[in-house]
Amino acid sequence: MGEKMLGMPVAKALDEKTIKIVEKCKNKGITPTLAIIRVGERKDDLAYEKSAIKRCEKVGIKVINIILANDCTQEELLSKIKKAGDDENIHGILLMRPLPKHLNEYEACEAVPAAKDVDGITKGSMAAVYSAKNLSQIENGFAPCTARSVLEILHYYNVNLEGKKVIIVGRSLVIGKPVSMLLLGENATTVICHSYTKDLVNEVQSGDIVVVAIGKAEFMGKEAFMNNAVVVDVGINYSDEKQKLVGDVRTDEVIDKVSKITPVPNGVGSVTTSVLAYHTALAADK
């Protein structure tokens, strides 16, 4: 039976590192501060915001909530982002996405200064991720929190990445592309697959480690993985049939075949707010 790579111990270990950086900053008279900019009242935004605030409070990071109406204008949103970007007492900015369709999300993301982009949404952060040799050498920007969470979990559970073949299923800017760069920095051999990949199952079967982030509920079963593979399931989907959250992998079916797997819930998602807090502390320290 495969080991479940639970997120909570990983989050706890990362929080301890964050607390030390926060204490260092406060000894210099600096209170690490995160601004959360939210448009409207989407349920998943509110849930993530609540989780982020709770995590930040736990590690001593101050949170400022900047809330705009669902029908706000692009100018109003950009004005709030600029104000937070110019405020020396704000060290990290989290822009809740997706934005309502009448707003230009790309323009809003690019208005966030890279040095305060603690969720890796700007071109500046992406360039920093792609040009850095590894995770520790990313400067003037940050990796997307979920992508870094994958690395933090693999490190915590002592998964050897060097020389391993890692198949990444999904090519988004949030997971697929940045996590491939982070894994390359660990000397893994990475292959990105997606919905147009021919013979996807056969390709995935060749992976020592598989990161699944395709956004389709229980899309992959045991036929897709080699014996003793390590599986990181990034998907979070609500199953009407099961009336609960499920991943992109059919965990119950796969767990006897793989060596390690992240469950959903209580896996990757449990680490994301800890990475967000850690990035905010690092931004303040810089």
Secondary structure, DSSP 8 states (H G I E B T S, - for coil): --EE--HHHHHHHHHHHHHHHHHHHHHTT---EEEEEEES--HHHHHHHHHHHHHHHHHT-EEEEEEE-TT--HHHHHHHHHHHHH-TT--EEEE-SS--TTS-HHHHHHTS-GGG-TT--SHHHHHHHHHSSSGGG--SS---HHHHHHHHHHHHTT---TT-EEEEE---TTTHHHHHHHHHTTT-EEEEE-TT-TTHHHHHTT-SEEEE----TT-B-GGGS-TT-EEEE---EEETTTTEEE-SB-HHHHTTTSSEE--SSSSTHHHHHHHHHHHHHHHHH-
